[in-house]
């Protein structure tokens, strides 16, 4: 059995720009991504669910024609497949995301 250990502190150093990400690990078809949020990302949707876990800071998930949901340190939020949304952060935030491995390729 080969174990793959990764330090979140070291991984965060790889994130030099807002909305960049690095893969922490993969379980079956889903990946855990560490991402740095600052500013506003574009509206988009996915064919599969994705989960946000805010490790540091505060982000907002804005639903197209819907509410804006604040997600703070220690909070989680699941965006369901097909829900048009965008993420944004007024201050730099560190976010752990769980999503299908192919979603960042879309």
N, CA, C and O atoms as CSV, one atom per row, in Angstrom:
chain,resi,resn,atom,element,x,y,z
A,1,UNK,N,N,0.846,-1.176,0.000
A,1,UNK,CA,C,0.000,0.000,0.000
A,1,UNK,C,C,0.893,1.242,0.000
A,1,UNK,O,O,1.796,1.362,0.828
A,2,UNK,N,N,0.642,2.152,-0.917
A,2,UNK,CA,C,1.421,3.386,-0.924
A,2,UNK,C,C,0.556,4.515,-0.370
A,2,UNK,O,O,-0.566,4.734,-0.826
A,3,UNK,N,N,1.088,5.217,0.604
A,3,UNK,CA,C,0.373,6.337,1.219
A,3,UNK,C,C,0.912,7.637,0.627
A,3,UNK,O,O,2.108,7.776,0.372
A,4,UNK,N,N,0.005,8.577,0.418
A,4,UNK,CA,C,0.413,9.882,-0.103
A,4,UNK,C,C,-0.010,10.930,0.910
A,4,UNK,O,O,-1.199,11.195,1.091
A,5,UNK,N,N,0.957,11.511,1.557
A,5,UNK,CA,C,0.691,12.531,2.563
A,5,UNK,C,C,1.015,13.891,1.964
A,5,UNK,O,O,2.021,14.048,1.272
A,6,UNK,N,N,0.154,14.880,2.234
A,6,UNK,CA,C,0.378,16.222,1.710
A,6,UNK,C,C,0.138,17.230,2.820
A,6,UNK,O,O,-0.807,17.089,3.596
A,7,UNK,N,N,0.970,18.225,2.900
A,7,UNK,CA,C,0.823,19.305,3.867
A,7,UNK,C,C,0.003,20.435,3.247
A,7,UNK,O,O,0.350,20.947,2.183
A,8,UNK,N,N,-1.083,20.823,3.913
A,8,UNK,CA,C,-1.889,21.940,3.421
A,8,UNK,C,C,-1.070,23.219,3.456
A,8,UNK,O,O,-1.190,24.051,2.556
A,9,UNK,N,N,-0.243,23.393,4.472
A,9,UNK,CA,C,0.600,24.593,4.567
A,9,UNK,C,C,1.550,24.690,3.370
A,9,UNK,O,O,1.746,25.776,2.823
A,10,UNK,N,N,2.136,23.570,2.965
A,10,UNK,CA,C,3.027,23.571,1.802
A,10,UNK,C,C,2.238,23.763,0.511
A,10,UNK,O,O,2.681,24.476,-0.390
A,11,UNK,N,N,1.088,23.136,0.423
A,11,UNK,CA,C,0.265,23.252,-0.787
A,11,UNK,C,C,-0.197,24.688,-1.007
A,11,UNK,O,O,-0.263,25.147,-2.147
A,12,UNK,N,N,-0.515,25.397,0.065
A,12,UNK,CA,C,-0.980,26.782,-0.077
A,12,UNK,C,C,0.095,27.676,-0.678
A,12,UNK,O,O,-0.226,28.667,-1.334
A,13,UNK,N,N,1.359,27.347,-0.467
A,13,UNK,CA,C,2.458,28.132,-1.028
A,13,UNK,C,C,2.508,28.024,-2.557
A,13,UNK,O,O,3.093,28.883,-3.216
A,14,UNK,N,N,1.911,26.996,-3.115
A,14,UNK,CA,C,1.856,26.822,-4.568
A,14,UNK,C,C,0.799,27.719,-5.209
A,14,UNK,O,O,0.804,27.916,-6.424
A,15,UNK,N,N,-0.094,28.255,-4.403
A,15,UNK,CA,C,-1.217,29.059,-4.899
A,15,UNK,C,C,-0.807,30.523,-4.930
A,15,UNK,O,O,-0.962,31.240,-3.942
A,16,UNK,N,N,-0.291,30.957,-6.052
A,16,UNK,CA,C,0.259,32.306,-6.145
A,16,UNK,C,C,-0.730,33.340,-6.675
A,16,UNK,O,O,-0.498,34.540,-6.534
A,17,UNK,N,N,-1.816,32.897,-7.274
A,17,UNK,CA,C,-2.807,33.796,-7.863
A,17,UNK,C,C,-4.204,33.420,-7.373
A,17,UNK,O,O,-4.450,32.263,-7.030
A,18,UNK,N,N,-5.125,34.399,-7.337
A,18,UNK,CA,C,-6.505,34.075,-6.972
A,18,UNK,C,C,-7.125,33.064,-7.938
A,18,UNK,O,O,-6.859,33.078,-9.139
A,19,UNK,N,N,-7.940,32.207,-7.386
A,19,UNK,CA,C,-8.675,31.169,-8.107
A,19,UNK,C,C,-7.755,30.163,-8.793
A,19,UNK,O,O,-8.129,29.527,-9.779
A,20,UNK,N,N,-6.543,30.033,-8.248
A,20,UNK,CA,C,-5.693,28.921,-8.654
A,20,UNK,C,C,-5.968,27.773,-7.688
A,20,UNK,O,O,-6.527,27.985,-6.612
A,21,UNK,N,N,-5.581,26.571,-8.066
A,21,UNK,CA,C,-5.833,25.420,-7.211
A,21,UNK,C,C,-4.723,24.389,-7.351
A,21,UNK,O,O,-3.973,24.382,-8.327
A,22,UNK,N,N,-4.640,23.538,-6.370
A,22,UNK,CA,C,-3.730,22.401,-6.425
A,22,UNK,C,C,-4.482,21.190,-5.882
A,22,UNK,O,O,-5.290,21.311,-4.961
A,23,UNK,N,N,-4.216,20.048,-6.446
A,23,UNK,CA,C,-4.893,18.818,-6.032
A,23,UNK,C,C,-4.192,18.268,-4.792
A,23,UNK,O,O,-2.983,18.035,-4.797
A,24,UNK,N,N,-4.974,18.066,-3.730
A,24,UNK,CA,C,-4.441,17.460,-2.508
A,24,UNK,C,C,-4.529,15.946,-2.556
A,24,UNK,O,O,-3.700,15.249,-1.971
A,25,UNK,N,N,-5.533,15.442,-3.252
A,25,UNK,CA,C,-5.708,14.001,-3.348
A,25,UNK,C,C,-6.946,13.658,-4.152
A,25,UNK,O,O,-7.796,14.510,-4.411
A,26,UNK,N,N,-7.033,12.407,-4.539
A,26,UNK,CA,C,-8.180,11.933,-5.311
A,26,UNK,C,C,-8.710,10.654,-4.683
A,26,UNK,O,O,-7.945,9.759,-4.322
A,27,UNK,N,N,-10.042,10.580,-4.556
A,27,UNK,CA,C,-10.728,9.389,-4.079
A,27,UNK,C,C,-11.739,9.018,-5.155
A,27,UNK,O,O,-12.692,9.754,-5.408
A,28,UNK,N,N,-11.524,7.886,-5.774
A,28,UNK,CA,C,-12.348,7.466,-6.901
A,28,UNK,C,C,-12.370,8.583,-7.949
A,28,UNK,O,O,-11.311,8.993,-8.424
A,29,UNK,N,N,-13.550,9.080,-8.318
A,29,UNK,CA,C,-13.627,10.103,-9.363
A,29,UNK,C,C,-13.665,11.524,-8.822
A,29,UNK,O,O,-13.854,12.467,-9.590
A,30,UNK,N,N,-13.491,11.699,-7.519
A,30,UNK,CA,C,-13.529,13.036,-6.915
A,30,UNK,C,C,-12.157,13.447,-6.410
A,30,UNK,O,O,-11.379,12.621,-5.933
A,31,UNK,N,N,-11.874,14.737,-6.524
A,31,UNK,CA,C,-10.616,15.297,-6.044
A,31,UNK,C,C,-10.874,16.292,-4.926
A,31,UNK,O,O,-11.924,16.931,-4.863
A,32,UNK,N,N,-9.894,16.404,-4.050
A,32,UNK,CA,C,-9.865,17.467,-3.048
A,32,UNK,C,C,-8.892,18.514,-3.581
A,32,UNK,O,O,-7.707,18.241,-3.773
A,33,UNK,N,N,-9.415,19.714,-3.814
A,33,UNK,CA,C,-8.618,20.811,-4.344
A,33,UNK,C,C,-8.458,21.870,-3.273
A,33,UNK,O,O,-9.422,22.209,-2.586
A,34,UNK,N,N,-7.260,22.395,-3.122
A,34,UNK,CA,C,-7.032,23.557,-2.283
A,34,UNK,C,C,-6.982,24.755,-3.216
A,34,UNK,O,O,-6.275,24.737,-4.224
A,35,UNK,N,N,-7.733,25.793,-2.879
A,35,UNK,CA,C,-7.839,26.943,-3.768
A,35,UNK,C,C,-7.756,28.247,-2.989
A,35,UNK,O,O,-8.195,28.330,-1.842
A,36,UNK,N,N,-7.197,29.245,-3.617
A,36,UNK,CA,C,-7.106,30.593,-3.053
A,36,UNK,C,C,-8.156,31.447,-3.754
A,36,UNK,O,O,-8.161,31.544,-4.981
A,37,UNK,N,N,-9.034,32.058,-2.987
A,37,UNK,CA,C,-10.106,32.899,-3.532
A,37,UNK,C,C,-9.823,34.355,-3.204
A,37,UNK,O,O,-9.464,34.686,-2.073
A,38,UNK,N,N,-9.984,35.215,-4.185
A,38,UNK,CA,C,-9.939,36.665,-4.002
A,38,UNK,C,C,-10.524,37.285,-5.253
A,38,UNK,O,O,-10.081,36.993,-6.364
A,39,UNK,N,N,-11.524,38.145,-5.075
A,39,UNK,CA,C,-12.201,38.740,-6.219
A,39,UNK,C,C,-13.425,37.920,-6.585
A,39,UNK,O,O,-13.980,37.203,-5.753
A,40,UNK,N,N,-13.838,38.034,-7.837
A,40,UNK,CA,C,-15.068,37.390,-8.297
A,40,UNK,C,C,-14.783,36.474,-9.477
A,40,UNK,O,O,-14.146,36.879,-10.449
A,41,UNK,N,N,-15.255,35.247,-9.386
A,41,UNK,CA,C,-15.141,34.283,-10.473
A,41,UNK,C,C,-16.390,34.399,-11.347
A,41,UNK,O,O,-17.389,34.971,-10.911
A,42,UNK,N,N,-16.354,33.881,-12.546
A,42,UNK,CA,C,-17.491,33.980,-13.480
A,42,UNK,C,C,-18.623,33.017,-13.087
A,42,UNK,O,O,-18.392,32.016,-12.408
A,43,UNK,N,N,-19.844,33.338,-13.524
A,43,UNK,CA,C,-20.965,32.424,-13.343
A,43,UNK,C,C,-20.746,31.183,-14.198
A,43,UNK,O,O,-20.292,31.273,-15.339
A,44,UNK,N,N,-21.072,30.030,-13.636
A,44,UNK,CA,C,-20.892,28.762,-14.344
A,44,UNK,C,C,-21.763,27.702,-13.672
A,44,UNK,O,O,-22.372,27.961,-12.634
A,45,UNK,N,N,-21.820,26.536,-14.251
A,45,UNK,CA,C,-22.520,25.404,-13.648
A,45,UNK,C,C,-21.781,24.129,-14.012
A,45,UNK,O,O,-20.985,24.098,-14.950
A,46,UNK,N,N,-22.055,23.085,-13.256
A,46,UNK,CA,C,-21.399,21.797,-13.467
A,46,UNK,C,C,-22.434,20.689,-13.588
A,46,UNK,O,O,-23.575,20.830,-13.148
A,47,UNK,N,N,-22.019,19.604,-14.182
A,47,UNK,CA,C,-22.894,18.444,-14.335
A,47,UNK,C,C,-22.935,17.589,-13.068
A,47,UNK,O,O,-23.753,16.676,-12.959
A,48,UNK,N,N,-22.049,17.887,-12.108
A,48,UNK,CA,C,-22.012,17.133,-10.847
A,48,UNK,C,C,-21.891,18.111,-9.679
A,48,UNK,O,O,-21.456,19.251,-9.846
A,49,UNK,N,N,-22.284,17.641,-8.491
A,49,UNK,CA,C,-22.197,18.467,-7.285
A,49,UNK,C,C,-20.749,18.832,-6.968
A,49,UNK,O,O,-19.811,18.142,-7.368
A,50,UNK,N,N,-20.596,19.947,-6.230
A,50,UNK,CA,C,-19.285,20.308,-5.689
A,50,UNK,C,C,-19.481,20.842,-4.280
A,50,UNK,O,O,-20.533,21.389,-3.947
A,51,UNK,N,N,-18.455,20.675,-3.459
A,51,UNK,CA,C,-18.545,21.087,-2.064
A,51,UNK,C,C,-17.419,22.051,-1.736
A,51,UNK,O,O,-16.268,21.842,-2.121
A,52,UNK,N,N,-17.770,23.113,-1.016
A,52,UNK,CA,C,-16.810,24.106,-0.543
A,52,UNK,C,C,-16.647,23.948,0.964
A,52,UNK,O,O,-17.637,23.814,1.683
A,53,UNK,N,N,-15.412,23.963,1.445
A,53,UNK,CA,C,-15.101,23.982,2.875
A,53,UNK,C,C,-14.146,25.157,3.068
A,53,UNK,O,O,-13.023,25.132,2.563
A,54,UNK,N,N,-14.578,26.173,3.785
A,54,UNK,CA,C,-13.734,27.355,3.978
A,54,UNK,C,C,-12.797,27.099,5.161
A,54,UNK,O,O,-13.236,26.918,6.296
A,55,UNK,N,N,-11.500,27.090,4.865
A,55,UNK,CA,C,-10.485,26.872,5.897
A,55,UNK,C,C,-10.066,28.181,6.551
A,55,UNK,O,O,-9.799,28.229,7.752
A,56,UNK,N,N,-10.010,29.239,5.753
A,56,UNK,CA,C,-9.640,30.566,6.252
A,56,UNK,C,C,-10.407,31.615,5.471
A,56,UNK,O,O,-10.512,31.529,4.248
A,57,UNK,N,N,-10.947,32.607,6.173
A,57,UNK,CA,C,-11.596,33.720,5.508
A,57,UNK,C,C,-13.093,33.541,5.351
A,57,UNK,O,O,-13.734,32.793,6.090
A,58,UNK,N,N,-13.637,34.251,4.361
A,58,UNK,CA,C,-15.064,34.211,4.069
A,58,UNK,C,C,-15.253,34.353,2.569
A,58,UNK,O,O,-14.652,35.221,1.935
A,59,UNK,N,N,-16.084,33.502,2.012
A,59,UNK,CA,C,-16.424,33.598,0.603
A,59,UNK,C,C,-17.935,33.743,0.483
A,59,UNK,O,O,-18.673,33.548,1.448
A,60,UNK,N,N,-18.373,34.085,-0.704
A,60,UNK,CA,C,-19.798,34.150,-1.009
A,60,UNK,C,C,-20.044,33.298,-2.241
A,60,UNK,O,O,-19.291,33.357,-3.213
A,61,UNK,N,N,-21.094,32.516,-2.192
A,61,UNK,CA,C,-21.542,31.792,-3.372
A,61,UNK,C,C,-22.803,32.501,-3.828
A,61,UNK,O,O,-23.818,32.505,-3.132
A,62,UNK,N,N,-22.723,33.101,-5.008
A,62,UNK,CA,C,-23.852,33.820,-5.587
A,62,UNK,C,C,-24.543,32.901,-6.580
A,62,UNK,O,O,-23.921,32.392,-7.512
A,63,UNK,N,N,-25.834,32.696,-6.370
A,63,UNK,CA,C,-26.619,31.899,-7.310
A,63,UNK,C,C,-27.232,32.842,-8.338
A,63,UNK,O,O,-27.775,33.888,-7.982
A,64,UNK,N,N,-27.144,32.473,-9.600
A,64,UNK,CA,C,-27.705,33.275,-10.677
A,64,UNK,C,C,-29.209,33.395,-10.441
A,64,UNK,O,O,-29.894,32.387,-10.267
A,65,UNK,N,N,-29.716,34.612,-10.435
A,65,UNK,CA,C,-31.133,34.857,-10.133
A,65,UNK,C,C,-31.553,34.257,-8.799
A,65,UNK,O,O,-32.679,33.781,-8.656
A,66,UNK,N,N,-30.652,34.280,-7.822
A,66,UNK,CA,C,-30.967,33.711,-6.515
A,66,UNK,C,C,-30.173,34.389,-5.415
A,66,UNK,O,O,-29.640,35.482,-5.608
A,67,UNK,N,N,-30.094,33.740,-4.261
A,67,UNK,CA,C,-29.430,34.360,-3.112
A,67,UNK,C,C,-27.909,34.350,-3.220
A,67,UNK,O,O,-27.323,33.648,-4.044
A,68,UNK,N,N,-27.300,35.145,-2.369
A,68,UNK,CA,C,-25.864,35.127,-2.154
A,68,UNK,C,C,-25.658,34.526,-0.769
A,68,UNK,O,O,-26.193,35.038,0.214
A,69,UNK,N,N,-24.890,33.450,-0.682
A,69,UNK,CA,C,-24.728,32.724,0.568
A,69,UNK,C,C,-23.318,32.936,1.110
A,69,UNK,O,O,-22.344,32.562,0.456
A,70,UNK,N,N,-23.194,33.538,2.306
A,70,UNK,CA,C,-21.865,33.664,2.905
A,70,UNK,C,C,-21.411,32.317,3.464
A,70,UNK,O,O,-22.193,31.596,4.085
A,71,UNK,N,N,-20.146,31.988,3.238
A,71,UNK,CA,C,-19.565,30.747,3.747
A,71,UNK,C,C,-18.284,31.154,4.469
A,71,UNK,O,O,-17.318,31.592,3.845
A,72,UNK,N,N,-18.291,31.006,5.781
A,72,UNK,CA,C,-17.198,31.492,6.621
A,72,UNK,C,C,-16.294,30.349,7.082
A,72,UNK,O,O,-16.605,29.175,6.878
A,73,UNK,N,N,-15.174,30.708,7.703
A,73,UNK,CA,C,-14.238,29.726,8.225
A,73,UNK,C,C,-14.983,28.646,9.008
A,73,UNK,O,O,-15.745,28.941,9.929
A,74,UNK,N,N,-14.751,27.403,8.629
A,74,UNK,CA,C,-15.398,26.272,9.290
A,74,UNK,C,C,-16.730,25.876,8.700
A,74,UNK,O,O,-17.294,24.855,9.092
A,75,UNK,N,N,-17.253,26.662,7.760
A,75,UNK,CA,C,-18.534,26.349,7.113
A,75,UNK,C,C,-18.315,25.514,5.860
A,75,UNK,O,O,-17.243,25.533,5.254
A,76,UNK,N,N,-19.360,24.781,5.488
A,76,UNK,CA,C,-19.369,24.028,4.234
A,76,UNK,C,C,-20.623,24.388,3.453
A,76,UNK,O,O,-21.626,24.819,4.021
A,77,UNK,N,N,-20.549,24.204,2.153
A,77,UNK,CA,C,-21.702,24.416,1.287
A,77,UNK,C,C,-21.583,23.486,0.087
A,77,UNK,O,O,-20.520,23.381,-0.524
A,78,UNK,N,N,-22.677,22.813,-0.246
A,78,UNK,CA,C,-22.719,21.968,-1.437
A,78,UNK,C,C,-23.542,22.690,-2.494
A,78,UNK,O,O,-24.685,23.075,-2.251
A,79,UNK,N,N,-22.949,22.870,-3.670
A,79,UNK,CA,C,-23.662,23.408,-4.824
A,79,UNK,C,C,-24.061,22.206,-5.673
A,79,UNK,O,O,-23.212,21.427,-6.106
A,80,UNK,N,N,-25.334,22.073,-5.897
A,80,UNK,CA,C,-25.855,20.923,-6.627
A,80,UNK,C,C,-25.601,21.041,-8.135
A,80,UNK,O,O,-25.473,22.141,-8.671
A,81,UNK,N,N,-25.533,19.924,-8.785
A,81,UNK,CA,C,-25.349,19.870,-10.238
A,81,UNK,C,C,-26.407,20.726,-10.922
A,81,UNK,O,O,-27.580,20.698,-10.550
A,82,UNK,N,N,-25.981,21.485,-11.923
A,82,UNK,CA,C,-26.895,22.292,-12.713
A,82,UNK,C,C,-27.239,23.644,-12.122
A,82,UNK,O,O,-27.917,24.436,-12.775
A,83,UNK,N,N,-26.792,23.939,-10.899
A,83,UNK,CA,C,-27.076,25.240,-10.293
A,83,UNK,C,C,-26.038,26.259,-10.762
A,83,UNK,O,O,-24.846,26.124,-10.484
A,84,UNK,N,N,-26.514,27.282,-11.482
A,84,UNK,CA,C,-25.621,28.323,-11.994
A,84,UNK,C,C,-25.188,29.197,-10.825
A,84,UNK,O,O,-26.027,29.712,-10.086
A,85,UNK,N,N,-23.876,29.365,-10.658
A,85,UNK,CA,C,-23.341,30.064,-9.500
A,85,UNK,C,C,-21.974,30.662,-9.809
A,85,UNK,O,O,-21.368,30.384,-10.844
A,86,UNK,N,N,-21.515,31.485,-8.887
A,86,UNK,CA,C,-20.137,31.977,-8.944
A,86,UNK,C,C,-19.657,32.123,-7.504
A,86,UNK,O,O,-20.457,32.235,-6.575
A,87,UNK,N,N,-18.366,32.119,-7.341
A,87,UNK,CA,C,-17.784,32.338,-6.022
A,87,UNK,C,C,-17.055,33.670,-6.038
A,87,UNK,O,O,-16.566,34.132,-7.069
A,88,UNK,N,N,-17.002,34.275,-4.846
A,88,UNK,CA,C,-16.261,35.523,-4.717
A,88,UNK,C,C,-15.792,35.683,-3.283
A,88,UNK,O,O,-16.357,35.106,-2.354
A,89,UNK,N,N,-14.745,36.480,-3.127
A,89,UNK,CA,C,-14.198,36.767,-1.803
A,89,UNK,C,C,-13.685,38.198,-1.804
A,89,UNK,O,O,-12.954,38.612,-2.704
A,90,UNK,N,N,-14.076,38.940,-0.789
A,90,UNK,CA,C,-13.623,40.326,-0.666
A,90,UNK,C,C,-12.215,40.402,-0.086
A,90,UNK,O,O,-11.485,41.361,-0.339
A,91,UNK,N,N,-11.835,39.386,0.695
A,91,UNK,CA,C,-10.479,39.268,1.223
A,91,UNK,C,C,-9.972,37.871,0.896
A,91,UNK,O,O,-10.762,36.945,0.717
A,92,UNK,N,N,-8.663,37.723,0.820
A,92,UNK,CA,C,-8.104,36.429,0.452
A,92,UNK,C,C,-8.609,35.335,1.394
A,92,UNK,O,O,-8.607,35.497,2.614
A,93,UNK,N,N,-9.036,34.236,0.811
A,93,UNK,CA,C,-9.579,33.111,1.568
A,93,UNK,C,C,-8.984,31.814,1.042
A,93,UNK,O,O,-8.620,31.708,-0.129
A,94,UNK,N,N,-8.893,30.830,1.931
A,94,UNK,CA,C,-8.369,29.516,1.572
A,94,UNK,C,C,-9.524,28.519,1.645
A,94,UNK,O,O,-10.192,28.399,2.672
A,95,UNK,N,N,-9.749,27.807,0.538
A,95,UNK,CA,C,-10.933,26.952,0.416
A,95,UNK,C,C,-10.519,25.553,-0.032
A,95,UNK,O,O,-9.717,25.388,-0.951
A,96,UNK,N,N,-11.081,24.560,0.635
A,96,UNK,CA,C,-10.933,23.170,0.230
A,96,UNK,C,C,-12.189,22.814,-0.547
A,96,UNK,O,O,-13.301,22.983,-0.047
A,97,UNK,N,N,-12.016,22.326,-1.758
A,97,UNK,CA,C,-13.153,21.996,-2.616
A,97,UNK,C,C,-13.116,20.505,-2.956
A,97,UNK,O,O,-12.055,19.932,-3.201
A,98,UNK,N,N,-14.296,19.898,-2.963
A,98,UNK,CA,C,-14.443,18.519,-3.399
A,98,UNK,C,C,-15.319,18.524,-4.634
A,98,UNK,O,O,-16.475,18.946,-4.599
A,99,UNK,N,N,-14.746,18.049,-5.724
A,99,UNK,CA,C,-15.502,18.033,-6.983
A,99,UNK,C,C,-14.981,16.930,-7.873
A,99,UNK,O,O,-13.872,16.429,-7.690
A,100,UNK,N,N,-15.800,16.561,-8.840
A,100,UNK,CA,C,-15.388,15.523,-9.792
A,100,UNK,C,C,-14.077,15.935,-10.453
A,100,UNK,O,O,-13.880,17.098,-10.804
A,101,UNK,N,N,-13.200,14.974,-10.612
A,101,UNK,CA,C,-11.857,15.252,-11.098
A,101,UNK,C,C,-11.821,15.989,-12.420
A,101,UNK,O,O,-10.902,16.772,-12.662
A,102,UNK,N,N,-12.802,15.757,-13.285
A,102,UNK,CA,C,-12.785,16.383,-14.620
A,102,UNK,C,C,-13.369,17.797,-14.631
A,102,UNK,O,O,-13.281,18.471,-15.658
A,103,UNK,N,N,-13.958,18.271,-13.539
A,103,UNK,CA,C,-14.669,19.543,-13.577
A,103,UNK,C,C,-13.770,20.755,-13.854
A,103,UNK,O,O,-14.217,21.709,-14.490
A,104,UNK,N,N,-12.534,20.736,-13.397
A,104,UNK,CA,C,-11.666,21.882,-13.676
A,104,UNK,C,C,-11.237,21.903,-15.137
A,104,UNK,O,O,-10.690,22.899,-15.610
A,105,UNK,N,N,-11.476,20.832,-15.840
A,105,UNK,CA,C,-11.160,20.804,-17.268
A,105,UNK,C,C,-12.258,21.421,-18.109
A,105,UNK,O,O,-12.059,21.674,-19.298
A,106,UNK,N,N,-13.432,21.672,-17.505
A,106,UNK,CA,C,-14.576,22.217,-18.269
A,106,UNK,C,C,-14.410,23.698,-18.502
A,106,UNK,O,O,-15.268,24.325,-19.123
